[in-house]
């Protein structure tokens, strides 16, 4: 599994895919990313240390993905990240986090701040249509007001390519994301092991009518494939 990459173009940064104990929510109807996990935290720490060994600090900017929420990385890996940020002079670190862990964000902001690193936390809202989000996607976010969510999180992920979405709904979601959050990451849904399937007509509508509007927006990342950041793919066809 490729666990380290560098993004040189939009929002340049190094990126890590680390392994934790697994998503505690694990109810999202569309998601099987939580499969990259283990309860063997010593082995997780070993895998994560190897991935972190590639970080150079070239952009002083690092993003960490872990197929769950950052608290699930465990104390060993989190402390190693604090030490890494100090050693490599990382001024900005991005984490991902489910709504369940919102109360754990502030202490870690403080911990990283003490070594000079600003923490940016991303939440997967997928859509601001709360009824669709909770009845179809089953995200487990009780808050319906985007401003209230943004009060605790800095960035958001949106998920497009699902039946029922339209050009107007997708454009509205991005507009709300840009209004209330610092950055927006758009993921186009890729078929996985869940029962939810991509809607090719919605994906075509996004590609033709929405993508061109935001492709050059410095605050919007767009992943047409979930490995577009350079991590997550298997190396030479074999997972390592």
N, C-alpha and C positions, 0 to 999 in steps of 0.2 A: 504494500500500500504506500503510495506517495504521500508523505506527510509534511513536506516542506516545499515552498515555492516562493517566487518573487513576482510581484505585480509591478511592472515598470511604467505603465501608461497612466490611466486614470487613478488618482489617489494612490501614488506609489507606496508600497509597503511589502514587508515580508509576511508570509502567512503560514500558519501551522495547523495541521489537523492532528489533534491529540486524542488520547483515549481515556475515558473515564469509566465510572461504575455503571453508567447507563441512565437514560432519561427516566426520571421518577414519574412524570406524567404518563407518558407512553400510551395515550389514548387518541392522539391525532389520527383521523381516519385515513389520511393520505401518506403517512410517514413510516418509513422503515429504516431511516438513518440511525435509529437507536441501536441497531444491530452491531455497530462498531463499539463494543463495550466489553468490560470484564469486571468481575468482582475481585479479581486478583490484583490488588492495588500495587503490590510490589512490581508485578510484571508491567502494569500500566505505567508506573514511574520509569521503568527501564526503557520502554518504548518511547515515552515522552522525552526523556533525557536525550535519547539518540536524535530525535527530531529537533529538539532545541539546540543541539550542538552545531547545527547548520546556520543558525542565526548570526549574522554579522553586524547588524545595526546599521546597514548601509543607508537606510532612509530614516533611521531613528523612529520607526513606525512599524508596529507589529499587530497582526490580527490572529486570534486564536479561535479555531472552530473545534468543537468536540462532540458533535452529534448528540447534543443534549444541552445542559447548562453548565456554566463554568464551576459552580460549587461541587459538581459531581466529579471534577478532576481529582479531588482529594487534597489533603493538606500538603503532602510531599511535592506534588507537581506545582501546586499554587505557590508554595514558598520558593521552589526552583524558578518559577516565572518572575517572582519579585526580585530574586538575585540576578536573573538574566537581564531584566530591565535596567537594573542598576549598573551592571557590568558593561552592557552594550549601549548605554545611554539612550534607552528607548523613551521618547517623550510622550508617545501616544500608544495605548494598547486597547484593542477592541476585543470584547468578549461577547458571547451569545448567552441568553438567559431566558428561561420560561417565566411566566407571570408568577408561578408558585414561589420563586426564589427572590422576589422583589425586595424583601426585607433584608436580604444578605448583601445587597449591592453596596450600601453606604459604608459598611466596615471595610470592604475590599477597596473601595475608592480611596479611603483613608490610608490603607496599607500601601497601596501603590504610590499615592501622593507623597508619602514619606521618602521614597527613593526618586522622586522627581518625575513620575509617570502619571499622565492623565488617563483615567479609565473611561472608555466609551462602551456602553452596554447596548446591545442590539436585541430586540424582541421580535419574534416571528408572529406578527399579527395576521399575516396572509391576506386579509381584507378588512376594511373598516365597516363592512356590512355585518354588524354583530349577529344578526339572526342567521345568516349564511355561515358565518364563522363558527358559531356554536352548535347549530343543529346539523350542519353537513360536515364541517371539518373537525368539529369537536375539540377546539383549541384549549378550552378551559380558562378563558379570560373573561371574568365577570364584568369588568369595566367596559362601558360602551362609549365613553367620551374619549376621543383621541387625545385631547389636551391632558386629561388625567393620566393616561398611559404615558404620554411623553414627559410628564412631570417626574417619572422615575426612570425612564429609559431614554437613551440619546438617539438611537437609530432603530429602524424597523425593516423587517423583511416582508415582502408581498409575494403571493403565489398566484400565477396566472396560467391559463390553459385548462381551466375547469369548466364543465358544463354549467350553463347559466350565466357565465360572465359575458360581458359585452364590451365594445370599444368604450362606451360611455362609463361603464362601471370601473373598468381598469384605469381609465384616465382620471376618474374621480379619486380612486384609491391613491394613485401616485400624487395627485394634487394635495390630498390631505396629508400624505406622508411628508411631502416637502414643506407644507405649512407648519407642521407641528414637530418634526424631527430634523436633526442635523443632516442625516443621510438616509437614503432609501436603497434597499437591495431588492431587485425584482428577480424572482426565480421562475422560469418557465417549467411547468410540471413535466417530469419525465416518468414514463411508466416504471413501476417498481412492483414489489410483492403484495401491495395492498389491493383492495377491491376497487378503489377509485382509479379511473383511467383518464389519460389526457384526452381532451376534446380537440381534434385536429382543426376544426373550423374556428374555434376560439384562438388557438395558437396562430393560425393564419391571419386572423383579424388583428391580433396583437402585433405580429411581425410587419404587417402591411400598414397599419394605421396608428399604432401607439409607439412602437420601437423607434421610428424615425424622429419623433418629437423629443425623445429623451436620450438618444444614443450619445449625444455630445454633452449632456448635462453633467457637470463635474460632481454633483451631489447624488447621482444615480448610478448604481452598478446594475448591470443587466446580465444575468446568466441564462443563456439559451440551453446550456447543459450544466448539470450540477457539478461537473468537474472543470468548469471554465476558469476557476481560480488557480488551477494547476495542482490541486491536492485531491485525494480520494480515488484516483485511478490506480489500477494495479500496475506494478512494474513488470515489464516483459511478460504480461499475461498471468503472472503469479503474484498472489498477495504475499507481502513480506511482513 
